[in-house]
């Protein structure tokens, strides 16, 4: 089942380890832009997990794109889900913690 009417899920292109690029590589952003556009990515980011460059920004951008698509989908009446029914799971953190405690006690360890 496709989550969106057109079957596309928001995606971004992430180039990592930009802290290791030389000056000639750092300026060649057109190659990245063209690849992202040709392959229909929602956006692209040059990142460095080591320095944290653009990590938060790229994730924030992707989350905003997902929310936009979900809102568009909801406004259309969720036809792709067979009506207005929501397909979600309600999580109860207290229930999860109690079940985890039971498992730990049964295994007599911390992480069983």
Phi, psi and omega per residue, in radians:
X1 nan 2.203 3.097
X2 -1.377 2.348 -3.119
X3 -1.244 -0.570 -3.133
X4 -1.988 2.757 -3.097
X5 -0.962 -0.707 -3.100
X6 -1.558 0.026 3.089
X7 1.372 0.020 -3.109
X8 -1.692 2.319 3.080
X9 -1.826 2.356 -3.132
X10 -0.940 2.374 -3.141
X11 -2.546 2.561 3.065
X12 -2.135 2.680 3.057
X13 -1.674 2.211 -3.103
X14 -2.115 2.072 3.037
X15 -1.687 2.095 -3.091
X16 -1.793 2.966 3.102
X17 1.136 0.567 3.124
X18 -1.177 -0.269 3.065
X19 -1.173 -0.274 -3.138
X20 -1.694 -0.084 -3.106
X21 -1.270 2.530 3.028
X22 -1.459 3.020 -3.112
X23 -1.011 -0.657 -3.131
X24 -1.194 -0.594 3.115
X25 -1.342 -0.650 -3.066
X26 -1.104 -0.520 -3.103
X27 -1.517 -0.231 -3.057
X28 -1.523 1.099 -3.107
X29 -1.475 -0.302 3.139
X30 -1.076 -0.656 3.118
X31 -1.053 -0.768 3.120
X32 -1.149 -0.804 3.135
X33 -1.040 -0.814 -3.139
X34 -1.096 -0.738 3.124
X35 -1.097 -0.768 -3.134
X36 -1.099 -0.769 -3.136
X37 -1.187 -0.769 -3.129
X38 -1.061 -0.649 -3.085
X39 -1.712 0.222 3.014
X40 1.026 0.677 2.989
X41 -1.282 2.664 3.107
X42 -1.270 -0.396 3.136
X43 -3.083 3.109 3.094
X44 -2.503 2.641 -3.119
X45 -2.461 2.478 2.976
X46 -1.707 2.138 -3.031
X47 -2.239 2.909 2.983
X48 -2.483 2.003 3.083
X49 -1.181 -0.513 -3.126
X50 -1.164 -0.814 -3.090
X51 -1.676 -0.259 -3.105
X52 1.493 0.083 -3.115
X53 -1.025 2.138 3.064
X54 1.064 0.229 3.110
X55 -1.197 -0.970 -3.140
X56 -1.100 -0.733 -3.117
X57 -1.073 -0.736 -3.126
X58 -1.182 -0.712 3.132
X59 -1.207 -0.681 3.101
X60 -1.091 -0.751 3.106
X61 -1.048 -0.812 -3.130
X62 -1.106 -0.738 3.126
X63 -1.096 -0.735 3.113
X64 -1.097 -0.721 3.106
X65 -1.092 -0.726 3.131
X66 -1.126 -0.778 3.140
X67 -1.084 -0.748 3.103
X68 -1.004 -0.810 -3.118
X69 -1.150 -0.678 3.115
X70 -1.130 -0.700 3.118
X71 -1.143 -0.745 3.087
X72 -1.046 -0.759 -3.126
X73 -1.115 -0.742 -3.139
X74 -1.164 -0.648 3.129
X75 -1.134 -0.444 3.135
X76 -1.461 0.073 3.092
X77 1.469 0.262 3.095
X78 0.970 0.676 -3.123
X79 -0.921 -0.613 -3.117
X80 -1.142 -0.284 3.135
X81 -1.782 0.094 3.113
X82 1.439 0.677 3.139
X83 2.139 -2.692 -3.109
X84 -1.668 0.188 -3.123
X85 -1.240 2.471 3.107
X86 -1.694 2.418 3.042
X87 -1.883 1.689 -3.123
X88 -2.588 2.947 3.131
X89 -2.144 2.234 3.077
X90 -1.521 2.102 -3.127
X91 -1.699 2.347 3.125
X92 -1.994 1.771 -3.088
X93 -1.032 -0.586 3.126
X94 -1.129 -0.743 3.125
X95 -1.097 -0.764 3.139
X96 -1.061 -0.796 -3.131
X97 -1.108 -0.704 3.131
X98 -1.133 -0.737 3.130
X99 -1.161 -0.678 3.104
X100 -1.125 -0.709 3.108
X101 -1.087 -0.736 3.118
X102 -1.049 -0.767 -3.140
X103 -1.116 -0.751 3.131
X104 -1.062 -0.770 -3.131
X105 -1.143 -0.690 3.138
X106 -1.147 -0.614 -3.134
X107 -1.584 -0.078 -3.136
X108 0.953 0.601 3.106
X109 -2.488 -3.029 -3.097
X110 -1.629 -0.490 -2.894
X111 -2.277 0.360 -3.028
X112 -1.045 nan nan
